[in-house]
Amino acid sequence: MNNRTVTTYPNAKLQHTEILKLNIIEAAASILQEYGPEAVTIRRVSEKMECPTKIIYNLFGSKEGLAKQLFLEGCKLLAAAFQSIPEQADLKLYLSDLGQAYWDFSRNHTSYYMVMFGGAFSEFKPEEESLQAIVTALQQVIIIITKAIEQGLISEKDPLLVVNLIWAPLHGTIHLYLGGHIQHEAAAKIIYDKSVSNLTHTLMRSDS
C-alpha cells in the first residue's frame, strides 16, 4: 500500500510563501542589526532579497506590517529561548537561568529585542495581537513565578505583577547598555547579574 503523502499545489505555494516571508523578516532584521532602524526600508530589504518591492508590499502591506512581523518573530525566538532552559527543582536557580536566557536573547538577537522593547520603529505601535505575543513569550517565566507563589516562596499573589517587578529592572539594564549609557558589556553584565541575584533574594522568602 502506498502511504506517501502528496503536497498539493496550494499547500506547496503556501509553504513557499511562509518561507519567503521568514527570509524577508531575517533580511530586515540583519539590516536593522547592522545599520539601525532608519535603514530598514521596503526598498532596502527588497535589494537585499534581490526581489521587487511589490513582493514585500504584497506580503506585508507596509513597513509597519513588516515591523509587526519582526515583533512577532522576536516573540517566538524569546519563547524558544526560555523553553530551552532545563527545569530545575530549585526555583531560585531556575529563575536565575531564565534571567540569563533573557540576557543572551538581548545579545544574540539585538535587532529583534530593539523592535520588541526598544521602540526601534516609531511608526509601529504594538496592538492586541503583538501584546499577547509578549505574554506568550514570557509564559515560561509566568509559570515558574506562579509555581513559586503556590509553594509559598513568594508572598506577592499576582504572578504578572511579580514578572513585571523582575522584568523592569532587567530590561532597564539592557536598555541602558544598548543605548550606550553603560559603555562596556562586562560592566552591564555585572549590573545585570547583581540585579537578578537581588531580585530573587528580595522576592523569595529568605527561609525558602
C-alpha positions as CSV (number, residue, x, y, z in Angstrom):
1,M,0.0,0.0,0.0
2,N,1.3,3.5,-0.9
3,N,1.3,5.7,2.2
4,R,3.2,8.6,0.6
5,T,1.7,11.9,1.3
6,V,1.2,14.4,-1.5
7,T,1.6,18.1,-1.0
8,T,-1.0,19.9,-3.1
9,Y,-0.1,22.9,-5.2
10,P,-2.0,25.3,-2.9
11,N,-0.2,23.9,0.2
12,A,3.2,24.0,-1.6
13,K,2.5,27.6,-2.6
14,L,1.6,28.4,1.0
15,Q,4.7,26.8,2.3
16,H,6.8,28.7,-0.2
17,T,5.1,32.0,0.8
18,E,5.8,31.3,4.5
19,I,9.5,30.5,3.8
20,L,9.8,33.7,1.7
21,K,8.2,35.8,4.5
22,L,10.7,34.4,7.0
23,N,13.6,35.1,4.7
24,I,12.4,38.7,4.2
25,I,12.0,39.1,8.0
26,E,15.6,37.8,8.5
27,A,16.8,40.2,5.8
28,A,15.1,43.2,7.6
29,A,16.5,42.0,10.9
30,S,20.0,41.9,9.6
31,I,19.7,45.4,8.2
32,L,18.3,46.6,11.5
33,Q,21.2,45.0,13.4
34,E,23.9,46.4,11.1
35,Y,22.6,49.8,10.2
36,G,19.8,50.7,12.7
37,P,16.1,51.1,12.3
38,E,16.2,54.1,9.9
39,A,17.9,51.9,7.4
40,V,15.1,49.4,7.3
41,T,13.0,50.4,4.3
42,I,11.0,48.3,1.9
43,R,13.4,49.2,-0.9
44,R,16.5,48.3,1.2
45,V,15.0,45.0,2.1
46,S,14.0,44.2,-1.5
47,E,17.6,45.0,-2.6
48,K,19.0,42.6,0.0
49,M,16.4,39.9,-1.1
50,E,17.0,40.7,-4.7
51,C,13.3,40.9,-5.3
52,P,10.8,43.6,-6.5
53,T,9.4,45.8,-3.8
54,K,6.0,44.7,-4.9
55,I,6.5,41.3,-3.4
56,I,7.2,42.7,0.0
57,Y,4.3,45.1,-0.2
58,N,2.0,42.2,-1.2
59,L,3.2,40.1,1.7
60,F,3.4,42.7,4.5
61,G,1.4,45.7,3.2
62,S,3.7,48.3,4.5
63,K,6.8,49.0,6.6
64,E,4.6,48.9,9.7
65,G,3.4,45.4,8.6
66,L,7.0,44.3,8.3
67,A,7.8,45.7,11.7
68,K,4.9,43.8,13.2
69,Q,6.2,40.6,11.8
70,L,9.7,41.3,13.1
71,F,8.0,41.8,16.5
72,L,6.1,38.6,16.4
73,E,9.1,36.6,15.1
74,G,11.1,38.0,18.0
75,C,8.5,36.9,20.5
76,K,8.8,33.3,19.1
77,L,12.5,33.4,19.5
78,L,12.3,34.7,23.0
79,A,9.7,32.0,23.9
80,A,12.0,29.3,22.4
81,A,15.0,30.7,24.4
82,F,13.0,30.4,27.7
83,Q,11.7,26.9,26.8
84,S,15.2,25.7,26.1
85,I,16.2,26.2,29.7
86,P,16.0,22.8,31.6
87,E,13.6,22.9,34.5
88,Q,15.1,22.8,38.0
89,A,13.7,21.8,41.3
90,D,15.4,24.8,42.9
91,L,13.2,27.6,41.7
92,K,15.8,30.3,42.5
93,L,18.3,28.7,40.3
94,Y,15.7,28.1,37.6
95,L,14.6,31.8,37.7
96,S,18.3,32.8,37.5
97,D,18.8,30.6,34.4
98,L,15.7,32.2,32.8
99,G,17.2,35.6,33.6
100,Q,20.4,34.5,31.8
101,A,18.4,33.4,28.8
102,Y,16.8,36.9,28.6
103,W,20.3,38.5,28.6
104,D,21.5,36.1,26.0
105,F,18.5,36.8,23.8
106,S,19.2,40.6,24.0
107,R,22.8,39.9,22.9
108,N,22.2,37.2,20.3
109,H,19.0,38.8,18.8
110,T,19.6,42.5,19.5
111,S,17.7,43.6,16.4
112,Y,14.6,41.7,17.4
113,Y,15.0,42.9,21.0
114,M,15.0,46.6,19.9
115,V,11.9,46.1,17.8
116,M,10.1,44.4,20.7
117,F,11.2,46.5,23.6
118,G,13.3,49.4,22.3
119,G,10.8,51.3,20.1
120,A,13.0,50.7,17.0
121,F,10.2,51.7,14.6
122,S,8.4,54.9,15.6
123,E,5.6,54.1,13.2
124,F,4.8,50.7,14.8
125,K,2.7,50.6,17.9
126,P,2.0,47.1,19.3
127,E,-1.7,46.2,19.3
128,E,-3.5,43.4,21.0
129,E,-2.0,40.6,18.9
130,S,1.5,41.8,19.5
131,L,1.0,42.4,23.2
132,Q,-0.5,39.0,23.6
133,A,2.6,37.5,21.8
134,I,4.8,39.1,24.5
135,V,2.7,37.4,27.2
136,T,3.1,34.1,25.4
137,A,6.8,34.6,25.1
138,L,7.0,35.2,28.9
139,Q,4.8,32.2,29.6
140,Q,7.7,30.1,30.9
141,V,8.6,32.8,33.4
142,I,4.9,33.3,34.4
143,I,4.7,29.5,35.1
144,I,7.7,29.4,37.3
145,I,6.6,32.5,39.3
146,T,3.1,31.0,39.7
147,K,4.6,27.8,41.0
148,A,6.8,29.8,43.5
149,I,3.7,31.6,44.7
150,E,1.7,28.4,45.1
151,Q,4.6,26.9,47.1
152,G,4.7,29.9,49.4
153,L,8.1,31.0,48.2
154,I,6.8,34.4,47.1
155,S,4.4,36.4,49.3
156,E,3.0,38.5,46.4
157,K,0.0,36.8,45.0
158,D,-0.2,38.4,41.5
159,P,2.2,36.5,39.1
160,L,2.1,39.2,36.4
161,L,3.0,41.8,38.9
162,V,6.0,39.7,40.0
163,V,7.0,39.2,36.4
164,N,6.9,42.9,35.8
165,L,8.9,43.6,39.1
166,I,11.6,41.4,37.7
167,W,11.4,42.4,34.1
168,A,11.5,46.1,34.6
169,P,15.0,46.4,36.2
170,L,16.5,43.7,33.9
171,H,15.2,45.4,30.8
172,G,16.4,48.7,32.2
173,T,20.0,47.5,32.5
174,I,19.9,46.0,28.9
175,H,18.4,49.2,27.5
176,L,20.9,51.4,29.2
177,Y,23.7,49.3,27.7
178,L,22.2,49.2,24.2
179,G,21.7,52.9,24.4
180,G,25.4,53.5,25.2
181,H,24.8,54.7,28.7
182,I,26.8,51.7,30.1
183,Q,29.7,51.6,27.7
184,H,31.2,48.2,28.4
185,E,29.3,44.9,28.1
186,A,31.2,43.4,31.0
187,A,30.1,46.2,33.3
188,A,26.5,45.9,32.1
189,K,26.6,42.1,32.8
190,I,27.9,42.6,36.3
191,I,25.0,45.0,37.0
192,Y,22.5,42.6,35.3
193,D,23.7,39.6,37.3
194,K,23.6,41.6,40.5
195,S,20.0,42.7,39.7
196,V,19.0,39.1,39.1
197,S,20.5,38.0,42.4
198,N,19.0,40.9,44.4
199,L,15.5,40.3,42.8
200,T,15.4,36.6,43.6
201,H,16.6,37.2,47.1
202,T,14.1,40.0,47.7
203,L,11.1,38.4,46.2
204,M,11.6,34.9,47.6
205,R,11.3,34.3,51.2
206,S,14.7,34.0,53.0
207,D,13.8,30.7,54.5
208,S,12.9,29.1,51.1
